[in-house]
Amino acid sequence: MRDARVYSELVGHEAPAASLRARNPVALILSGGPASVYAEHAPGVDPEIFDLGVPVLGICYGMHLMAQELGGSVERTGVSEFGKTDIRFGGALATGLPDEQVVWMSHRDSVTAPPAGAIVTGGSESTPIAAFEAPERNLYGIQFHPEVVHTPHGQDVLKNFLYGVAGARPTWTPAAVIEEQVERIRAQVGRERVLCALSGGVDSAVAALLVHKAVGDQLTCVFVDHGLLRKDEAVQVVETFEGHFHVPLVHIDASARFLARLDGITDPEEKRRRVGEEFIRVFEEEAARLGRTPFLVQGTLYSDVIESGGTEGVAAKIKSHHNVGGLPEDMTMELVEPLRSLFKDEVRRVGEELGLPEAMVWRHPFPGPGLGIRIIGEVTRERLEILREADAILLEEIRRAGLYRELWQCFAVLPGIRSVGVQGDERTYGYPIVIRAVTSEDAMTADWARLPYDLLETISSRIVNEIPAVNRVALDLSSKPPATIEWE
């Protein structure tokens, strides 16, 4: 939806029709899902959502639910479809598109009878009802997944629903986001002073510029070096920010206190909690030093919120992001989060609109807890130095190969284990380094990057030859899901 420049939000399937009506939507979409609509405890919806007077599109499970709720039927026919499928497709959602298309299917259940008054507009060889619509009832259902790249005309199908059926306008642009957020920030902050947690990444930089645009010299940016940064990163952040923006910047070296908080800690959720809490304590101390400063800016993203457990029961907790699930309950500052409704790719577009330099806009994501969650096990100074050197070698070779912009993220991981090796005709017992490189568009899903073998050989050779404590390099070939991008 957002790629079509139409603002959209995720809400839980339990949301009452009244709460949805209060949001004044132009349309509703019932998403896909792994359940069977006739199974015990299957997710359902408030049936009154179909009486809100707005178009409703059901995708896969959403289509099944719509059919079941409104007089149709859904059955396990014994025929499944997974992967690319040829279908015949017509109706309003297929306006301007070929009559025959390749789409991506993923289902075992099928609609065997559409809702009353609906006509069948699409079908495949094994699924006669792959699409239906009832324009007078504002109902539209499709069995296939238009949101994946494996459905070539999928985005066009969504645009037909948004523009043609729902009458939505493509007005949600970076410029509109900036204008909207500037107004919200001014309304929230008023004339009070504001502190911004600056990390040097695109998220915090864009958040800082939005707030500065809104309240000017009421803003002070604070860059905290927590000792978990990459090689030479602290110097680069300060030089880059001060060189491009005329915003007051305070640089605090708090590495000793952060490492002390992580001493002996191995659980990743506890690491994130401790880092998040310590960040807040540092910012509170700096706010007290500056005088009354009741607001704290963070570059929290929509993906952070979703993975930390979402809102209104939208999603399961994947991991606590340090700036969401890791925040202390007794913090005294009120959060200002202008990016909380945006995904990373949208933040980058806003950053370009704000004039951020390309190197900052396209910098690979770096977690708030930094290398602390790229060391699996206890975080020690020795392990941090090893990982910094390995990560620096990896990124240097990735850039030299011209692949940095093609990757969503590329970094080194240090598992806190040792393995036997042989170097210089002697037995060694050293650390392994794992290379993690992925491609993605929004970090919600990701695929492992197919790096050239010659490049991997160069990276591996340099790491084991230049870092005495490392005797083995491995490559992570896992996608998200089932894995996550970060290891902790």
matplotlib code that plots the C-alpha trace (Angstrom):
import matplotlib.pyplot as plt

x = [0.0, 2.7, 4.7, 1.5, 1.8, -1.3, -0.9, -1.7, -1.6, -1.6, -4.3, -5.2, -7.9, -9.8, -10.3, -14.0, -15.8, -16.4, -12.6, -12.0, -14.8, -13.2, -10.0, -12.1, -10.5, -11.1, -10.7, -9.9, -7.6, -7.9, -4.4, -3.2, -2.3, -1.4, -4.6, -7.7, -10.9, -12.8, -10.1, -10.6, -9.4, -9.0, -8.5, -11.8, -13.1, -15.9, -18.6, -19.8, -16.6, -18.4, -21.1, -18.7, -19.5, -15.9, -14.4, -12.9, -10.2, -9.5, -6.2, -5.8, -7.0, -8.7, -10.6, -11.6, -12.8, -14.8, -16.5, -17.2, -18.6, -20.9, -22.6, -19.9, -18.0, -14.4, -13.1, -10.0, -10.4, -7.4, -5.7, -3.0, -1.2, 2.2, 4.4, 3.9, 0.5, -1.2, -4.7, -7.4, -8.2, -10.7, -13.0, -12.2, -8.9, -7.6, -8.4, -5.7, -4.0, -3.6, -6.5, -4.0, -1.3, 1.3, 0.7, 2.1, -0.2, 0.2, -2.9, -4.4, -8.0, -10.1, -13.3, -15.8, -18.7, -18.4, -20.5, -24.0, -24.2, -20.5, -19.3, -16.2, -13.5, -10.5, -9.5, -6.7, -6.7, -6.9, -8.7, -11.8, -12.5, -9.2, -10.9, -14.4, -16.1, -19.4, -19.1, -22.5, -21.4, -17.9, -16.4, -13.3, -11.4, -8.2, -6.6, -3.1, -0.6, -0.3, 2.2, 5.1, 7.5, 6.7, 3.3, 4.5, 1.3, 0.6, 1.3, -1.0, -3.7, -3.3, -3.3, -6.5, -8.1, -6.7, -7.3, -10.1, -12.2, -11.5, -10.8, -7.7, -5.2, -1.4, -0.6, 1.5, 4.9, 8.1, 7.3, 3.8, 5.5, 7.8, 5.0, 2.8, 5.6, 6.8, 3.2, 3.0, 6.4, 5.5, 2.1, 3.8, 6.9, 5.6, 8.4, 10.2, 13.8, 14.4, 17.2, 17.9, 19.6, 21.9, 23.7, 24.9, 22.6, 19.9, 17.1, 18.4, 19.7, 16.4, 14.6, 17.0, 16.5, 12.7, 12.8, 15.3, 13.0, 10.1, 11.6, 15.1, 17.5, 15.2, 17.0, 20.3, 21.7, 23.6, 25.8, 26.7, 29.7, 28.7, 31.8, 29.9, 30.5, 32.4, 36.0, 36.5, 32.8, 32.6, 35.0, 33.1, 29.8, 30.9, 32.8, 29.9, 27.2, 29.0, 30.2, 26.7, 24.3, 24.3, 22.7, 24.3, 26.0, 27.2, 29.6, 29.6, 32.1, 30.1, 31.8, 33.1, 29.6, 27.9, 30.5, 30.2, 26.4, 27.0, 29.7, 28.8, 25.5, 24.8, 21.1, 20.3, 17.0, 18.8, 21.6, 19.0, 17.2, 20.4, 21.6, 18.2, 18.0, 21.6, 21.0, 18.0, 20.0, 22.8, 20.2, 18.4, 21.7, 22.5, 19.0, 19.5, 22.9, 21.3, 18.4, 14.7, 14.6, 11.5, 11.6, 13.8, 13.8, 14.4, 14.6, 12.2, 10.8, 7.5, 9.5, 11.0, 7.5, 6.2, 9.1, 8.9, 5.4, 3.5, 0.4, -3.1, -1.8, -0.8, 2.3, 4.2, 7.3, 10.3, 12.9, 12.9, 14.4, 16.4, 14.4, 11.0, 11.0, 14.2, 13.1, 12.9, 9.4, 10.5, 12.1, 11.3, 11.5, 8.7, 9.5, 9.3, 9.3, 8.7, 9.6, 7.5, 5.1, 7.7, 9.8, 13.5, 13.0, 10.5, 12.9, 15.6, 13.2, 12.5, 16.2, 16.8, 14.0, 15.7, 19.0, 21.0, 24.2, 24.1, 26.6, 24.4, 21.1, 22.3, 24.4, 23.6, 21.3, 23.2, 21.4, 21.3, 23.1, 25.8, 28.4, 27.0, 24.4, 26.8, 28.9, 27.0, 27.6, 29.4, 30.7, 34.3, 36.8, 38.9, 35.9, 34.9, 38.3, 38.3, 34.9, 35.7, 38.7, 36.8, 33.8, 36.1, 37.8, 34.5, 33.0, 36.2, 36.1, 32.4, 32.8, 35.9, 33.7, 31.1, 28.4, 27.6, 24.6, 23.2, 23.1, 20.6, 23.1, 26.5, 28.3, 30.4, 29.3, 31.5, 30.1, 31.5, 33.0, 36.4, 37.3, 40.5, 42.7, 46.2, 48.3, 52.0, 52.2, 50.8, 47.5, 45.3, 42.1, 40.5, 37.2, 35.1, 33.7, 30.4, 29.6, 26.0, 24.9, 21.3, 19.1, 15.8, 13.5, 12.1, 13.8, 10.6, 11.8, 15.3, 17.2, 20.8, 23.0, 24.8, 28.3, 30.9, 33.1, 36.3, 35.2, 34.4, 37.8, 39.5, 37.5, 38.1, 41.8, 42.3, 40.4, 42.3, 45.6, 45.2, 43.4, 45.5, 42.6, 40.4, 41.0, 37.7, 35.2, 31.7, 28.9, 25.3, 22.9, 19.6, 16.8, 14.3, 12.2, 13.0, 16.1, 16.3, 18.9, 20.8, 21.9, 20.6]
y = [0.0, 2.4, 1.7, 3.0, 6.2, 5.4, 5.5, 2.2, 0.8, -2.7, -3.5, -6.7, -8.9, -8.5, -4.8, -3.9, -2.4, 0.8, 1.4, 0.9, 3.3, 5.9, 5.7, 6.7, 4.3, 4.4, 0.6, -2.5, -5.4, -8.8, -10.3, -13.9, -16.2, -19.9, -21.0, -22.7, -20.7, -23.8, -24.8, -24.3, -20.9, -19.7, -15.9, -14.1, -10.5, -8.5, -9.2, -5.6, -4.5, -5.6, -3.0, 0.0, 1.1, 0.8, -1.7, -4.8, -6.9, -10.4, -12.0, -15.8, -16.5, -13.1, -14.2, -17.5, -15.6, -13.2, -16.1, -18.0, -15.0, -13.9, -17.0, -18.7, -21.9, -23.0, -26.5, -28.7, -30.0, -32.2, -30.0, -27.6, -24.8, -23.5, -21.3, -19.9, -20.6, -19.6, -18.1, -16.5, -13.1, -10.4, -7.9, -4.5, -5.7, -6.8, -3.5, -3.0, -6.3, -9.5, -11.9, -14.7, -14.1, -15.8, -15.4, -16.7, -19.2, -20.6, -22.5, -25.9, -24.7, -23.2, -21.2, -23.6, -21.1, -17.3, -15.0, -14.4, -11.9, -12.3, -13.3, -15.4, -13.3, -15.6, -19.2, -21.7, -25.2, -26.7, -23.7, -22.7, -19.8, -17.9, -14.5, -13.0, -9.7, -8.2, -4.4, -3.6, -5.1, -3.7, -7.2, -8.3, -11.6, -13.0, -16.4, -15.4, -13.1, -9.7, -8.4, -10.6, -10.0, -13.5, -12.1, -9.8, -7.8, -7.9, -4.2, -3.3, -5.4, -3.5, -0.2, -1.1, -1.8, 1.4, 3.9, 2.3, 0.6, 2.6, 6.0, 6.5, 9.1, 8.6, 11.6, 9.9, 11.2, 12.0, 15.7, 15.0, 12.9, 15.8, 18.3, 16.0, 15.1, 18.7, 19.7, 16.8, 17.5, 21.2, 20.2, 17.7, 19.7, 23.3, 25.6, 22.9, 21.8, 18.5, 16.0, 13.7, 10.3, 10.4, 7.2, 8.3, 6.0, 7.2, 6.7, 9.0, 11.5, 11.8, 12.1, 14.8, 16.8, 16.5, 17.8, 20.5, 21.6, 21.7, 23.4, 24.7, 25.6, 23.9, 20.7, 19.4, 16.2, 13.7, 11.1, 8.4, 6.2, 3.1, 1.2, -1.2, 0.7, -0.4, 0.5, 4.3, 4.9, 7.4, 9.8, 9.3, 10.1, 13.3, 14.5, 13.7, 15.2, 18.4, 18.7, 18.7, 20.1, 23.1, 21.4, 21.5, 18.1, 16.7, 13.7, 11.5, 8.6, 6.2, 3.0, 2.1, 2.2, 0.3, -2.5, -2.7, -3.2, -6.0, -7.8, -11.5, -11.1, -13.7, -13.5, -11.4, -10.0, -8.9, -7.3, -5.3, -4.3, -3.2, -1.2, 0.5, 1.4, 2.7, 4.9, 6.5, 7.1, 8.9, 11.0, 11.9, 13.0, 15.1, 16.6, 17.6, 19.2, 21.3, 22.4, 21.4, 19.1, 16.9, 15.4, 12.7, 12.0, 8.5, 7.0, 4.2, 2.5, 0.7, -2.6, -2.1, -1.7, -4.8, -7.1, -5.9, -7.2, -4.7, -2.8, -4.1, -7.6, -7.2, -9.4, -11.8, -10.6, -11.5, -9.5, -6.5, -3.6, -1.6, 1.6, -0.1, -3.2, -2.3, 1.0, 1.3, 1.8, 4.6, 6.9, 10.5, 11.9, 11.8, 10.2, 12.0, 9.4, 11.0, 7.8, 5.3, 4.8, 4.4, 1.5, 1.8, 2.3, 5.1, 6.7, 6.8, 8.5, 11.1, 11.5, 12.2, 14.8, 16.4, 16.6, 14.0, 13.0, 9.7, 8.0, 8.5, 7.7, 4.4, 3.3, -0.2, -0.6, -0.9, -2.0, 0.3, -2.3, -2.4, -5.2, -6.3, -8.4, -9.5, -11.2, -14.4, -14.8, -12.5, -9.2, -8.5, -6.0, -8.7, -10.0, -6.5, -5.7, -9.0, -8.4, -4.7, -5.8, -8.6, -6.4, -3.6, -6.1, -7.5, -4.1, -2.9, -5.8, -5.5, -1.8, -2.6, -5.1, -2.5, -4.5, -2.2, -0.6, -3.9, -5.3, -4.4, -5.4, -7.0, -7.6, -10.0, -12.1, -13.5, -16.6, -16.9, -20.4, -21.7, -24.3, -26.2, -24.9, -25.3, -22.2, -22.1, -25.9, -25.4, -26.2, -23.2, -22.8, -19.7, -17.9, -18.3, -15.3, -15.7, -13.5, -12.3, -10.6, -10.2, -8.5, -7.0, -4.0, -3.4, -5.8, -7.6, -10.4, -11.0, -13.4, -14.3, -12.6, -14.7, -13.2, -14.3, -17.1, -15.2, -12.4, -14.7, -16.3, -12.9, -11.9, -15.2, -15.2, -11.6, -12.3, -15.4, -13.9, -10.5, -11.4, -14.0, -14.9, -16.1, -19.4, -20.1, -18.1, -19.3, -18.0, -17.7, -19.0, -18.4, -16.3, -14.3, -16.2, -18.6, -16.7, -13.0, -10.8, -10.2, -13.2, -11.8]
z = [0.0, 1.0, -2.2, -4.0, -1.9, 0.2, 4.0, 5.7, 9.2, 10.7, 13.2, 14.9, 13.6, 16.9, 16.3, 16.8, 13.8, 15.9, 16.4, 12.7, 11.9, 14.1, 12.0, 9.0, 6.5, 2.8, 2.6, 4.6, 3.7, 5.4, 5.1, 4.4, 7.3, 8.0, 9.7, 8.3, 8.8, 10.0, 12.6, 16.3, 17.5, 13.9, 13.7, 13.0, 12.6, 13.8, 11.2, 11.3, 9.5, 6.3, 7.0, 7.3, 3.8, 2.5, 0.1, 1.7, 0.0, 1.3, 0.4, 0.8, 4.4, 4.3, 1.2, 3.0, 6.0, 4.0, 2.1, 5.3, 7.1, 4.2, 3.1, 1.0, 1.8, 2.3, 2.1, 2.1, -1.5, -1.5, -4.0, -2.9, -4.7, -3.6, -5.8, -9.3, -10.8, -14.1, -13.6, -15.6, -14.0, -14.8, -13.1, -11.5, -9.9, -13.3, -15.1, -17.7, -17.0, -19.1, -19.0, -18.1, -15.4, -13.3, -9.6, -6.4, -4.5, -1.0, 0.2, 1.0, 1.5, -1.2, -1.6, -3.1, -3.1, -3.1, -0.9, -2.0, -4.9, -5.7, -9.2, -9.8, -11.6, -11.5, -11.4, -12.1, -13.3, -9.8, -8.0, -9.9, -7.5, -7.3, -7.3, -6.8, -6.4, -5.4, -6.2, -4.8, -1.4, -1.6, -1.4, -3.3, -2.7, -4.3, -3.5, -4.7, -3.0, -4.8, -2.3, -3.3, -6.1, -7.5, -8.7, -11.5, -11.8, -8.0, -7.4, -10.3, -8.7, -5.4, -7.2, -9.0, -5.6, -4.0, -6.9, -8.9, -6.3, -3.1, -4.6, -2.6, -3.8, -4.0, -1.7, 1.0, -0.2, 1.6, 1.4, 3.0, 5.7, 6.6, 6.7, 8.8, 11.3, 11.7, 12.7, 15.2, 16.8, 17.3, 18.8, 21.2, 22.2, 22.3, 23.6, 25.7, 25.1, 23.3, 23.4, 20.4, 20.8, 17.8, 16.6, 13.3, 11.3, 9.0, 11.5, 14.2, 11.7, 9.9, 13.3, 14.3, 11.2, 11.4, 15.0, 14.2, 11.3, 13.7, 16.8, 15.7, 18.6, 21.2, 20.1, 21.3, 19.8, 22.1, 20.6, 23.2, 22.5, 24.4, 23.5, 21.2, 18.0, 14.9, 14.2, 14.1, 14.0, 16.8, 15.1, 11.8, 13.3, 14.9, 11.8, 9.5, 11.6, 12.5, 8.9, 7.4, 10.0, 12.2, 15.1, 18.7, 19.3, 22.6, 22.4, 25.5, 26.0, 28.2, 27.1, 30.6, 32.2, 29.4, 29.4, 33.2, 32.8, 30.3, 32.4, 32.6, 30.7, 28.0, 27.5, 24.4, 25.8, 29.0, 26.9, 25.0, 28.2, 29.9, 26.9, 26.5, 30.2, 30.3, 27.3, 29.0, 32.2, 30.2, 28.4, 31.7, 33.2, 30.2, 30.2, 33.9, 33.0, 30.3, 32.4, 32.0, 29.0, 29.2, 25.7, 24.1, 20.4, 19.2, 15.7, 16.4, 13.3, 12.6, 12.2, 15.7, 17.1, 15.3, 16.2, 19.9, 20.1, 18.1, 19.2, 19.8, 19.5, 15.9, 16.1, 18.3, 20.1, 18.0, 20.0, 22.2, 20.4, 22.8, 22.1, 22.5, 24.7, 26.4, 27.8, 31.6, 33.1, 35.4, 32.7, 33.3, 29.7, 27.2, 23.9, 20.6, 17.8, 14.4, 12.5, 14.5, 11.6, 8.9, 7.6, 6.8, 3.0, 3.7, 6.2, 3.5, 1.1, 3.7, 4.4, 0.7, 0.7, 3.7, 1.9, 3.9, 2.2, 0.3, 2.5, 5.5, 3.8, 2.5, 5.5, 6.5, 9.6, 12.8, 16.0, 19.0, 21.2, 18.5, 18.6, 21.9, 20.1, 17.4, 20.1, 21.0, 24.7, 27.1, 25.8, 26.7, 25.5, 23.8, 21.9, 20.9, 19.4, 17.5, 16.1, 15.2, 13.1, 11.4, 10.6, 9.2, 6.9, 5.7, 4.9, 3.3, 0.8, 0.2, -0.7, -2.8, -4.7, -5.3, -3.5, -0.5, -2.0, -3.3, 0.3, 3.0, 5.7, 5.8, 9.1, 11.1, 14.1, 16.8, 18.5, 22.0, 21.3, 20.2, 17.7, 16.8, 14.0, 12.7, 11.9, 11.4, 11.9, 15.4, 17.0, 17.7, 19.6, 18.2, 17.6, 14.5, 12.6, 10.8, 7.8, 7.6, 4.4, 3.3, 0.7, 1.7, 1.2, 4.6, 7.0, 7.8, 5.4, 4.0, 1.9, 2.3, -0.3, -2.9, -2.5, -5.1, -4.0, -4.9, -2.7, 0.2, -0.2, 0.0, 3.1, 4.9, 4.1, 5.3, 8.6, 9.6, 8.6, 10.1, 13.3, 15.3, 17.6, 14.7, 12.9, 11.1, 9.0, 8.2, 6.1, 7.3, 4.6, 6.4, 5.3, 7.4, 8.3, 9.8, 11.1, 11.9, 10.3, 13.6, 15.6, 18.9]

ax = plt.figure().add_subplot(projection="3d")
ax.plot(x, y, z, "-o")
ax.set_aspect("equal")
plt.show()
